[in-house]
Amino acid sequence: MDSDGRDRAARSGAAGDSGRETAGPPRSLAISRSDWVTLVVLSTLISVLFWPQWSLVAGVGLDAGWIAGLIWASDLGLRWGPDVIYTYGPLALLDFPQAVHRWQPVVASLAWVISVFGLVLVTYWLVHLRRELPRIQTFAVAAAACALLLTYSTNERFGPLLVSLIVIGSAVVMVTRSYGVIVLIGISLGVIGHTKLSDAALALGVAVLCSIGARTWRGIVVLGVSTSLTFVLLWIAAGQPIENLGAYLMRTLEAARGYPAAFGIEQPGYLWHYVVAMALVPLVLFQSWIAVAEFGRRTRVSWLIATMFALWFAAHEAFLRHDGGHAWYFFGIVVLLTVILLLVRPRGIRWEPGVLALTVAFLVIGTIYTPTPFLATIDRQGSLSSFGLTLQVITSKTVAEQVTRNNNANLASQYQITDGLRAELGTRETIVDPWDISALAATDAVWHPLPVLQAFMAYTPELDDLNAQNLISVPRQVLRSSPYGAIDGRFGYWESPRYQRALYCGYGVVFEATVWQVLRPSPENRCGSLEPAGSTQAEAGEPIAVPRREGAITLATITPRTSVLGQVADFVFKPAETWVTYGSSTWRLAENPSAAELMLNGPLAHRAFVSLPAVPFDTISVSRPATVDFQFIDVPAARLRIATAEAMPSGSTALALEAPVGDHSSGPGAVAAFNDVTVDQQGSCLLLHPTGADPQVVFSLPEGITFYVQSGADGEVQVFLAERQFTEEASVRFAVTAGSIRTVTIPSAGNSLRLQRLDPPESGTTRLCAALP
């Protein structure tokens, strides 16, 4: 047996006796001056070859919306916690810098280069400590390992980079118990805590577990102090008030708590990922155990638990929202752990030449030929192009302005931004609903966001209520896509339901163009207070009768019933999806712990809520056992006034709205002549009693008013009058109950709308009701 073998046997025996010894005295982490120079050159080369593929401009779509929002929020000096709630912190610009502010690419570039140096440094240390290779080969192995680790993300590069640095650094701590390395890990954790919460949680768990395994109890204190100090200093440097730190942490955790139920989804075609993952997990765990065979029992167990935690966390993140993109998070962590396990294996096992050859071949193929998404993740051409663009933007203000200007023009084209929409938005404070924050980059609008930047992300009742109360307390105009969209098979009006109700009750559409609507606050809230309307314990798929009341919104709060064992399974694995069948449609719920106060109907017509039925459907059912609570909210219709019309024949009746429309007070918006009909008023409705053979109602429309007609729920006819004599549009709806009108005649000329053939219901009375949008 050679000396290495005898040393390992002796250490193994000692570990077997005490169960607490580590693998011999730590080797020195000292680095010569020439090696420092080599590390700097090597890390600079790697940082350029694997440069993040930053676009440096706002993009189009859902993800581009929150990215643009986070960067814009930093630029506006908004406060994370009170003003901004998201799973990213105020340093999200490290992953998504924008050319419009040239300091952002500068800061992000420096952070990238420094972090790559840190990764190369800890990888060099681990190779040096465990492999005892010649100097050149040590650097070559470290470079190959870092190259492999930097291939598993193309967009959000900064988080995976720091995770790799922290996990490899934790392995170094196990070997050396070095407080200096612990401080380096703490600084990295402090930075990642301001970028993405999930990456920080993974890295923190591994670092703590490895510190416990190395029996560095004092090191855990050092880790906590260095992490906290870095976090607080960066918080202040980002311009965030220290008193908001608690709100940021609590509300970010609230967002993280609601994420699994809201965003868990299984996209078809990727079940094979589970098969591959189940095959990889035992293999990685076995390699983890034997890689540290010469360590004491405590160290081995802690390292195994850290590996298990990393695999579970990565699987939870990757397969929660299971699609082609997110799944790579798990396989990226497997690559990271495999590289580390190779580095910490006993130095007698020689694998370096083969791995070096495979790495070179892998990177060469990825550089010159990228036919698949897998190989596209290591596209060196993309990284080099991004590095060149970043360098140009940093060094030239003209280039930065041109890049931004060209992108804004492209955004305007893709988002169909018209001159009329720009003029309508003007300089009023605006929010974007549901997610197209990037659209505002092409309008020069003034953005004043809700705390949860994209409404659909407020997926807990607490976050939803924060958004709704913020909108009510600080009214501003809303830019809303039309038709209104949702993700994952959800119903748009059930996304952040309290916020949606605030819009329905207190806002009206004042402008429509192409695919957009602009909403502004109405002078008064049109909705009453909540009243209980019953509760039902429903089994899975059981139809539940929906209560209804005339002139009221019916709300439903759906709380799935889950056993304690089910809750544990939801946490460990993946929350079960909840689907609701309502009317002829089935929608997916985003609930945690309940989908609170969903609007089942809208008794008043509202052009921003055209898919809401006027009265609720008869039944609703839930795919899981659930408690369903119902409530009513009365919605008073616009007040009607009946008077003699001077401009009409004697005995005719005029109909006018007393309530304001949009931002304006309405005069007689329309005049109705009733032929062979007598009229009584009942609340906000007119009771029409036919008195002759040809009962008719003819609306005479003032100049500048247009109209359109559509069929509503249950055959109801809805007549919309769009008032164009003001800068902002306003609308009034006249709804005639089902069966009252068989035909609607719209003359080709003139300004009259004739509702013919009033066929009364059994009571002999037709009800004509007016309502604000």
C-alpha positions in Angstrom: 0.0 0.0 0.0 1.4 3.4 -0.9 1.6 6.3 1.5 -1.6 7.9 0.2 -3.4 4.6 0.7 -2.0 4.3 4.2 -3.0 7.9 5.1 -6.5 7.3 3.8 -6.9 4.0 5.8 -5.6 5.7 8.9 -8.0 8.6 8.5 -10.8 6.2 7.7 -10.1 4.2 10.9 -10.0 7.4 13.0 -13.3 8.5 11.5 -14.9 5.2 12.2 -13.9 5.4 15.8 -15.0 8.9 16.5 -17.3 9.7 13.6 -16.3 13.3 13.8 -12.8 13.6 12.3 -12.2 15.3 9.0 -9.7 14.2 6.4 -6.4 15.2 7.9 -4.9 18.6 8.3 -6.0 21.2 5.7 -3.6 22.1 3.0 -2.8 25.8 2.5 -4.9 28.0 0.4 -2.0 30.3 -0.3 -1.5 31.4 -3.9 1.7 32.6 -5.5 1.9 35.9 -7.3 2.3 34.3 -10.6 -0.8 32.1 -10.0 -2.8 35.1 -9.1 -1.9 36.6 -12.5 -2.9 33.3 -14.2 -6.3 33.3 -12.3 -7.1 36.8 -13.4 -6.3 36.1 -17.0 -8.1 32.8 -17.0 -11.3 34.3 -15.3 -11.3 37.3 -17.7 -11.2 35.0 -20.7 -14.0 32.8 -19.3 -16.1 35.8 -18.4 -15.9 37.0 -22.0 -16.5 33.6 -23.6 -19.6 33.0 -21.4 -20.8 36.6 -21.4 -24.5 36.8 -20.5 -26.7 37.3 -23.6 -28.1 40.6 -22.5 -30.6 42.3 -24.9 -30.0 45.6 -23.1 -33.6 46.7 -24.1 -37.1 46.0 -23.1 -38.8 43.0 -24.9 -42.3 42.0 -25.8 -44.5 39.6 -23.8 -45.2 38.5 -20.3 -41.6 37.8 -19.1 -40.3 40.9 -20.8 -43.0 42.8 -18.9 -41.8 42.0 -15.4 -38.2 42.4 -16.5 -38.9 45.9 -17.8 -40.9 46.6 -14.7 -38.1 45.7 -12.3 -35.6 47.8 -14.1 -37.9 50.7 -14.5 -38.8 50.5 -10.8 -35.1 50.8 -9.8 -34.8 53.7 -12.1 -37.8 55.5 -10.6 -36.4 54.9 -7.1 -39.4 52.8 -5.9 -39.1 51.1 -2.6 -38.9 47.3 -2.5 -41.5 46.1 0.0 -44.0 49.0 0.1 -43.9 49.9 -3.6 -42.5 46.8 -5.3 -43.2 43.1 -4.4 -41.6 40.4 -6.4 -39.4 37.4 -6.2 -36.5 39.5 -7.5 -34.8 42.1 -5.5 -33.5 45.6 -6.4 -30.4 44.1 -8.0 -32.3 42.4 -10.7 -30.5 44.7 -13.1 -27.4 42.5 -12.7 -29.3 40.0 -14.9 -31.2 42.4 -17.1 -29.3 45.7 -17.5 -30.8 48.3 -19.9 -28.9 50.5 -22.4 -31.1 53.5 -21.7 -29.2 53.8 -18.4 -25.5 53.2 -19.3 -24.5 52.8 -15.7 -26.6 49.5 -15.5 -24.4 47.6 -18.1 -21.3 49.0 -16.3 -22.4 47.7 -12.9 -23.7 44.4 -14.3 -20.5 43.8 -16.3 -18.3 44.5 -13.2 -20.4 42.2 -11.1 -20.2 39.4 -13.8 -16.4 39.6 -14.2 -15.8 39.7 -10.4 -18.2 36.8 -9.8 -16.6 34.7 -12.6 -13.2 35.4 -10.9 -14.7 34.1 -7.6 -16.0 30.9 -9.3 -12.6 30.3 -10.9 -10.8 30.9 -7.6 -12.9 28.5 -5.5 -12.7 25.9 -8.2 -8.9 26.2 -8.4 -8.7 25.8 -4.6 -10.8 22.7 -4.7 -8.7 21.1 -7.5 -5.5 22.1 -5.7 -6.7 20.7 -2.4 -8.0 17.4 -3.6 -6.3 16.5 -6.8 -2.6 17.4 -6.3 -2.0 17.9 -10.0 0.8 19.8 -11.7 0.3 23.5 -11.9 -0.7 23.7 -15.5 -3.1 20.8 -15.2 -4.7 22.3 -12.1 -5.6 25.4 -14.0 -6.8 23.4 -17.0 -9.1 21.3 -14.9 -10.5 24.4 -13.0 -11.1 26.1 -16.3 -12.9 23.1 -17.8 -15.1 22.7 -14.7 -16.1 26.4 -14.8 -16.8 26.2 -18.5 -19.2 23.3 -17.9 -20.9 25.1 -15.1 -21.5 28.3 -17.1 -23.4 26.5 -19.9 -26.7 25.7 -18.2 -28.4 29.1 -18.5 -28.6 31.6 -21.3 -30.7 34.4 -19.8 -30.6 34.6 -16.0 -26.9 33.9 -15.7 -26.0 35.7 -12.6 -28.0 33.5 -10.2 -26.6 30.2 -11.4 -23.1 31.6 -11.4 -23.3 32.6 -7.8 -25.0 29.3 -6.8 -22.0 27.5 -8.4 -19.6 29.7 -6.6 -21.3 29.1 -3.2 -21.7 25.4 -3.6 -18.1 24.8 -4.6 -17.0 27.2 -1.9 -18.9 25.1 0.6 -17.0 22.0 -0.5 -13.8 23.9 0.1 -15.0 24.8 3.6 -15.6 21.1 4.3 -12.0 20.4 3.4 -10.3 23.4 5.0 -12.7 25.1 7.5 -11.4 28.4 6.1 -13.1 31.4 7.5 -11.9 33.4 4.5 -13.9 31.1 2.2 -16.9 31.4 4.5 -16.8 35.2 4.2 -16.6 34.9 0.4 -19.7 32.6 0.5 -21.4 35.1 2.8 -20.7 38.0 0.4 -22.1 36.0 -2.5 -25.2 35.1 -0.5 -25.7 38.8 0.3 -25.6 39.6 -3.4 -27.8 36.8 -4.6 -30.4 37.7 -1.9 -31.0 40.9 -3.9 -31.4 39.2 -7.2 -33.5 36.0 -7.0 -34.9 34.5 -3.9 -35.0 30.9 -5.0 -31.3 30.8 -5.9 -30.5 32.4 -2.6 -32.5 29.8 -0.7 -30.7 26.9 -2.5 -27.3 28.3 -1.9 -27.9 29.2 1.7 -29.1 25.7 2.5 -26.1 24.0 1.0 -23.7 26.4 2.7 -25.2 25.9 6.2 -25.3 22.1 5.8 -21.7 22.0 4.7 -20.6 24.3 7.6 -22.3 21.9 10.0 -20.6 18.9 8.5 -17.2 20.6 8.9 -18.1 21.4 12.5 -17.5 25.1 11.9 -20.1 26.3 14.4 -18.2 29.5 14.6 -18.1 29.5 10.8 -22.0 29.6 10.7 -21.9 32.8 12.8 -19.3 34.2 10.4 -21.5 33.2 7.5 -24.5 34.9 9.0 -22.7 38.1 9.8 -21.0 38.4 6.4 -24.3 37.6 4.6 -26.3 40.0 6.6 -23.7 42.8 6.4 -23.4 42.4 2.6 -27.2 42.3 2.2 -27.7 45.5 4.3 -24.9 47.4 2.6 -26.2 46.6 -0.8 -29.7 47.5 0.2 -28.5 50.9 1.2 -26.4 51.2 -1.9 -29.4 50.5 -4.0 -31.1 53.5 -2.5 -33.5 51.5 -0.3 -34.6 52.9 3.1 -33.4 50.6 5.9 -36.8 50.8 7.6 -38.4 49.0 4.6 -36.1 45.9 4.9 -38.6 44.0 7.0 -41.5 44.7 4.6 -39.4 43.6 1.7 -38.5 40.3 3.4 -42.0 39.5 4.6 -43.7 40.4 1.3 -41.2 38.6 -0.8 -41.8 35.5 1.3 -45.5 36.0 0.8 -44.9 36.1 -3.0 -42.8 32.9 -2.7 -45.4 31.2 -0.6 -48.1 31.8 -3.2 -46.0 30.8 -6.2 -46.3 27.0 -6.1 -50.1 26.8 -6.2 -50.4 29.7 -8.7 -47.7 28.6 -11.2 -47.5 24.8 -10.9 -48.3 23.4 -14.3 -47.5 20.3 -16.3 -46.9 21.0 -20.0 -47.5 18.0 -22.3 -44.5 16.3 -23.9 -42.0 16.4 -21.0 -42.9 13.4 -18.8 -39.6 11.8 -19.9 -37.9 14.4 -17.7 -39.1 12.5 -14.7 -37.7 9.2 -15.9 -34.3 10.7 -16.5 -34.4 12.6 -13.2 -35.3 9.4 -11.2 -32.4 7.6 -12.8 -29.9 10.5 -12.1 -30.8 11.0 -8.4 -29.6 7.7 -6.9 -26.5 7.9 -9.1 -25.6 11.4 -7.8 -26.3 10.4 -4.2 -24.1 7.3 -4.5 -21.3 9.4 -6.0 -21.8 12.0 -3.3 -21.3 9.3 -0.6 -18.2 7.7 -2.0 -16.6 11.0 -3.0 -16.0 11.8 0.6 -15.3 8.3 1.8 -12.2 9.4 3.7 -14.0 12.0 5.8 -15.6 11.5 9.2 -19.2 10.3 9.5 -20.6 13.7 10.4 -19.0 15.3 7.4 -20.2 12.6 5.0 -23.8 12.7 6.3 -23.9 16.5 6.1 -22.5 16.4 2.6 -25.1 13.7 1.6 -27.9 15.7 3.1 -26.7 18.9 1.3 -26.7 16.9 -2.0 -30.2 15.6 -1.3 -31.4 19.1 -0.4 -29.9 20.6 -3.6 -31.5 17.9 -5.8 -34.9 18.2 -4.1 -34.9 22.0 -4.3 -33.8 22.0 -7.9 -36.5 19.4 -8.8 -39.1 21.5 -7.0 -38.1 24.6 -9.0 -37.7 22.8 -12.3 -40.7 20.5 -12.3 -43.2 22.8 -10.5 -43.7 24.8 -13.7 -42.7 21.9 -15.9 -41.8 23.0 -19.4 -38.8 22.8 -21.6 -37.2 25.9 -20.1 -37.7 25.5 -16.3 -36.8 21.8 -16.4 -33.2 22.7 -17.2 -32.8 24.1 -13.7 -32.7 20.5 -12.3 -30.3 19.2 -14.9 -28.1 22.2 -14.4 -27.8 21.5 -10.7 -27.0 17.8 -11.6 -24.2 19.1 -13.8 -22.9 21.3 -10.9 -23.0 18.5 -8.4 -21.3 16.1 -10.8 -18.5 18.5 -11.4 -18.0 19.1 -7.7 -18.1 15.3 -6.9 -15.4 14.7 -9.5 -13.3 17.4 -8.0 -13.6 16.1 -4.4 -13.0 12.4 -5.3 -9.8 10.9 -3.8 -6.8 12.1 -5.7 -5.8 8.5 -6.7 -8.6 8.4 -9.3 -7.6 9.9 -12.6 -10.4 11.2 -14.8 -9.0 14.6 -15.8 -7.7 13.8 -19.4 -11.0 12.4 -20.5 -13.1 15.2 -19.0 -10.8 17.8 -20.5 -11.2 16.3 -23.9 -14.9 16.0 -23.6 -15.2 19.6 -22.4 -13.2 21.0 -25.3 -15.2 18.9 -27.8 -18.5 20.0 -26.2 -17.6 23.7 -26.3 -16.2 23.5 -29.9 -19.4 21.9 -31.1 -21.5 24.4 -29.3 -19.5 27.3 -30.8 -19.8 26.3 -34.4 -23.0 24.3 -34.5 -26.1 24.8 -32.4 -29.0 22.7 -33.9 -30.8 22.0 -30.7 -31.9 23.9 -27.7 -29.5 21.9 -25.5 -26.5 22.9 -27.6 -27.8 26.4 -28.1 -27.3 27.0 -24.3 -23.5 27.0 -24.9 -23.6 29.2 -28.0 -20.3 31.1 -27.8 -21.2 33.3 -30.8 -24.2 34.7 -28.9 -22.0 35.5 -25.9 -19.3 37.2 -27.9 -21.9 39.2 -29.8 -23.5 40.3 -26.5 -20.1 41.3 -25.1 -19.4 43.4 -28.2 -22.8 45.1 -27.9 -22.3 45.8 -24.2 -18.9 47.3 -24.8 -20.3 49.6 -27.4 -23.2 50.7 -25.2 -20.8 51.4 -22.3 -18.3 53.4 -24.3 -20.7 55.3 -26.6 -23.7 57.3 -25.6 -24.7 57.6 -29.2 -24.9 53.8 -29.6 -26.8 53.4 -26.4 -29.4 56.0 -27.5 -29.7 54.4 -31.0 -30.2 50.9 -29.5 -33.0 52.2 -27.2 -34.6 54.3 -30.0 -34.7 51.4 -32.4 -36.1 49.1 -29.8 -38.9 51.6 -28.8 -39.9 51.8 -32.5 -40.0 48.1 -32.7 -42.1 47.9 -29.5 -44.5 50.4 -30.9 -45.0 48.3 -34.0 -45.4 45.0 -32.2 -47.7 46.4 -29.5 -49.7 48.4 -32.1 -49.2 51.8 -30.3 -51.0 54.5 -32.2 -50.6 58.3 -32.0 -54.1 58.5 -30.6 -53.2 56.1 -27.8 -50.0 58.1 -27.0 -52.1 61.3 -26.9 -54.7 59.7 -24.7 -52.2 58.4 -22.1 -50.5 61.8 -22.1 -48.7 62.6 -18.8 -51.3 61.0 -16.5 -49.9 58.3 -14.1 -50.6 54.9 -15.6 -50.5 51.3 -14.7 -50.5 48.4 -17.2 -52.8 45.5 -16.9 -52.2 42.6 -17.0 -48.5 42.3 -17.9 -47.5 44.5 -20.9 -45.2 47.0 -19.0 -42.9 47.0 -22.0 -45.7 48.7 -24.1 -45.2 51.9 -22.0 -41.6 52.1 -23.2 -43.0 53.1 -26.6 -45.5 55.7 -25.3 -43.5 58.0 -23.1 -46.2 57.5 -20.5 -45.8 58.1 -16.7 -45.7 54.7 -15.0 -47.0 54.4 -11.4 -47.3 50.7 -10.8 -49.2 48.6 -8.3 -47.0 47.0 -5.6 -47.2 43.6 -7.4 -46.1 44.9 -10.8 -48.2 42.5 -12.9 -51.7 42.0 -11.6 -51.8 38.3 -12.3 -48.8 37.8 -10.0 -50.8 38.8 -6.9 -51.7 35.2 -6.3 -52.5 35.3 -2.6 -55.4 37.2 -1.0 -53.0 39.4 0.9 -51.1 40.5 -2.2 -54.4 40.9 -4.2 -55.8 43.1 -1.4 -52.6 45.2 -1.4 -53.0 45.9 -5.1 -56.7 46.7 -4.8 -56.2 49.1 -1.9 -53.3 50.7 -3.6 -55.5 51.4 -6.7 -58.4 52.7 -4.6 -56.2 55.0 -2.5 -54.2 56.4 -5.4 -56.5 56.3 -8.5 -54.7 56.4 -11.9 -55.5 55.5 -15.4 -55.2 51.9 -16.6 -53.8 50.6 -19.9 -55.5 47.3 -20.5 -55.1 44.8 -23.4 -58.2 44.0 -25.4 -59.2 41.2 -25.6 -58.2 40.6 -22.0 -55.8 37.7 -21.7 -54.7 35.2 -19.0 -52.2 32.4 -18.8 -52.4 28.6 -18.0 -56.0 28.3 -18.9 -57.1 30.9 -16.3 -60.0 33.3 -16.5 -58.6 36.8 -16.8 -61.3 38.4 -14.5 -60.4 35.9 -11.7 -56.8 37.0 -11.7 -56.4 39.2 -8.6 -60.1 39.3 -8.2 -60.3 42.2 -5.7 -58.3 44.3 -8.0 -60.5 43.4 -10.9 -63.6 44.3 -8.8 -62.1 47.7 -8.0 -61.8 48.3 -11.7 -65.3 47.1 -12.5 -66.9 49.2 -9.7 -64.8 52.3 -9.9 -63.5 52.7 -13.5 -64.9 53.2 -16.9 -63.4 52.8 -20.4 -62.7 56.2 -21.9 -60.7 55.2 -25.0 -60.3 52.2 -27.3 -57.8 51.7 -30.1 -56.5 48.6 -31.9 -55.8 46.1 -29.0 -55.9 48.5 -26.1 -58.4 50.1 -23.8 -57.8 53.1 -21.4 -59.7 53.1 -18.2 -60.1 56.0 -15.8 -61.7 56.4 -12.4 -65.4 57.2 -12.2 -66.7 59.9 -9.9 -68.1 57.4 -7.5 -67.9 53.7 -6.7 -70.8 51.9 -8.3 -70.8 48.9 -5.9 -72.3 48.3 -2.4 -70.9 46.4 0.5 -70.4 42.6 0.8 -73.3 40.5 2.1 -73.1 36.8 2.9 -75.0 34.6 0.5 -74.4 31.1 1.8 -71.7 28.4 2.0 -71.4 24.9 0.6 -69.1 21.9 1.2 -68.7 20.5 -2.2 -67.1 17.2 -3.3 -64.9 17.0 -6.4 -66.9 17.7 -9.5 -70.2 18.2 -7.7 -72.3 20.9 -9.3 -73.2 23.7 -6.8 -76.2 26.0 -7.2 -75.1 29.6 -7.6 -77.3 32.1 -5.7 -78.4 35.2 -7.6 -80.0 38.5 -6.8 -81.3 41.0 -9.3 -78.9 43.9 -9.7 -76.1 42.3 -7.7 -72.8 40.7 -8.3 -72.4 37.1 -7.0 -69.0 36.5 -5.6 -67.5 33.0 -4.9 -64.6 32.2 -2.6 -63.2 28.7 -3.3 -61.0 27.0 -0.7 -59.8 23.5 -1.6 -60.0 21.0 1.3 -56.7 19.1 1.7 -55.7 16.7 4.4 -52.5 17.3 6.4 -50.9 14.5 4.4 -52.0 16.1 1.2 -50.5 19.5 2.3 -47.2 17.8 3.0 -47.3 16.1 -0.4 -48.1 19.5 -2.0 -45.0 21.0 -0.3 -42.6 18.1 -1.0 -43.7 17.5 -4.5 -46.1 19.7 -6.4 -49.5 21.2 -5.5 -52.5 19.6 -7.2 -54.1 21.8 -9.8 -57.6 23.2 -9.2 -60.1 23.6 -12.1 -63.5 25.2 -11.9 -66.3 24.5 -14.4 -68.6 27.5 -14.7 -71.1 27.9 -17.5 -69.7 26.1 -20.6 -66.0 26.8 -19.7 -63.5 25.2 -17.4 -60.9 27.5 -15.8 -57.8 26.9 -13.8 -57.6 28.6 -10.4 -54.5 30.2 -8.9 -55.3 29.9 -5.2 -53.4 30.0 -1.9 -55.0 29.2 0.3 -58.2 30.2 -1.5 -59.4 32.0 -4.6 -61.2 34.8 -2.8 -64.2 36.8 -4.1 -64.3 35.7 -7.7 -66.8 37.8 -9.7 -69.4 35.4 -11.3 -71.3 38.1 -13.1 -71.5 41.8 -13.9 -75.0 43.2 -13.8 -73.9 46.4 -15.4 -72.3 46.3 -18.8 -68.7 47.2 -18.8 -66.6 47.3 -22.0 -63.5 46.1 -20.0 -65.4 43.1 -18.7 -67.3 41.9 -21.8 -67.0 38.2 -21.0 -68.7 38.5 -17.6 -72.4 37.3 -17.9 -75.0 39.8 -16.7 -76.5 37.2 -14.3 -74.5 34.3 -12.9 -74.7 30.8 -14.5 -76.8 28.3 -12.6 -74.0 26.1 -11.2 -70.4 25.9 -10.5 -68.1 22.9 -9.8 -64.6 22.4 -8.5 -62.2 19.6 -9.5 -61.2 19.0 -5.9 -63.2 18.8 -2.6 -63.7 22.5 -1.6 -65.5 24.9 0.5 -67.4 27.5 -1.6 -68.6 30.7 0.1 -70.9 33.0 -1.8 -71.5 36.8 -1.3 -73.6 39.5 -2.9 -72.7 43.0 -3.8 -75.5 45.3 -4.9 -74.7 47.4 -8.0 -77.1 50.3 -8.3 -77.8 51.2 -11.9 -77.7 54.7 -13.3 -80.6 56.8 -12.1 -83.2 57.5 -14.8 -85.4 60.6 -15.1 -88.6 60.9 -17.1 -89.6 64.3 -18.4 -91.5 65.8 -21.3 -89.3 66.5 -24.2 -89.7 69.9 -25.6 -88.3 68.9 -29.0 -90.6 66.0 -29.4 -94.3 65.8 -30.1 -96.7 66.6 -27.3 -97.2 63.7 -25.0 -93.9 62.0 -25.8 -91.5 61.1 -23.0 -87.8 61.9 -22.7 -85.3 59.6 -21.1 -82.2 61.1 -19.5 -79.4 59.9 -17.3 -78.8 61.7 -14.0 -75.6 59.8 -13.1 -72.3 61.0 -14.6 -70.7 59.2 -17.5 -66.9 58.7 -17.3 -65.3 62.0 -16.3 -68.3 64.1 -17.4 -71.8 64.9 -16.2 -74.4 63.7 -18.7 -77.2 65.7 -20.1 -79.9 63.8 -22.0 -77.7 61.2 -23.6 -80.6 59.9 -25.6 -84.3 60.8 -26.1 -86.8 57.9 -26.4 -90.2 58.2 -28.1 -92.7 55.6 -26.9 -95.4 54.8 -29.5 -98.5 52.9 -28.3 -96.7 52.5 -25.0 -97.3 53.9 -21.5 -94.4 54.4 -19.2 -93.9 54.0 -15.4 -90.6 54.3 -13.6 -89.4 51.6 -11.1 -86.0 52.4 -9.6 -83.5 52.5 -12.5 -85.9 50.8 -14.9 -88.8 51.9 -17.1 -91.9 49.7 -17.2 -93.3 49.7 -20.7 -97.0 48.8 -21.1 -98.2 48.2 -24.7 -101.4 50.1 -25.5 -101.7 49.6 -29.2 -101.2 47.2 -32.0 -97.7 48.4 -32.9 -95.7 49.2 -29.7 -92.4 50.8 -30.5 -89.5 52.6 -28.7 -87.4 55.0 -30.8 -84.1 56.4 -29.5 -83.2 59.8 -31.0 -79.4 60.2 -30.6 -77.8 63.7 -30.2 -75.2 64.7 -32.7 -71.8 63.1 -32.1 -73.2 60.0 -30.5 -72.8 56.6 -32.1 -74.1 53.2 -30.9 -73.7 49.5 -31.4 -75.8 46.5 -30.4 -74.8 43.1 -29.1 -76.6 40.1 -27.6 -76.0 39.5 -24.0 -76.6 36.5 -21.7 -79.9 34.6 -22.0 -80.9 36.5 -25.2 -80.8 39.9 -23.6 -80.2 42.7 -26.0 -77.7 45.3 -25.0 -77.6 48.7 -26.7 -74.4 50.6 -26.2 -74.2 54.3 -26.9 -70.6 55.6 -27.3 -70.4 59.3 -26.7 -67.7 60.9 -29.0 -68.4 64.6 -28.5 -65.8 64.7 -25.7 -62.0 63.9 -25.8 -62.5 60.8 -23.8 -65.1 58.2 -24.8 -67.9 57.3 -22.5 -70.7 54.8 -22.9 -74.2 54.1 -21.7 -76.0 50.8 -21.9 -79.7 50.2 -22.3 -80.6 46.6 -21.6 -84.0 45.2 -22.5 -84.9 42.0 -20.7 -84.9 38.7 -22.6 -87.9 38.1 -24.8 -88.9 41.8 -24.9 -87.5 42.7 -28.3 -87.4 40.3 -31.2 -85.8 42.5 -33.7 -83.5 45.5 -33.6 -83.6 47.8 -36.6 -80.7 50.1 -37.3 -81.5 52.6 -40.1 -78.9 53.2 -42.7 -79.3 57.0 -42.3 -80.3 59.4 -39.6 -79.6 59.3 -35.9 -82.3 57.0 -34.6 -82.2 53.6 -33.2 -85.6 51.8 -33.4 -86.4 48.8 -31.1 -89.4 47.2 -32.8 -92.0 44.5 -32.0 -92.2 44.8 -28.3 -93.5 41.4 -27.4 -94.3 41.7 -23.7 -93.7 38.8 -21.2 -96.6 37.3 -19.4 -97.0 40.3 -17.1 -97.7 42.4 -20.1 -94.8 44.7 -19.2 -91.4 45.3 -20.7 -88.6 46.5 -18.5 -86.1 48.9 -20.0 -83.1 49.6 -17.7 -80.1 51.9 -18.0 -76.7 51.3 -16.5 -73.3 52.9 -16.5 -70.4 50.9 -18.0 
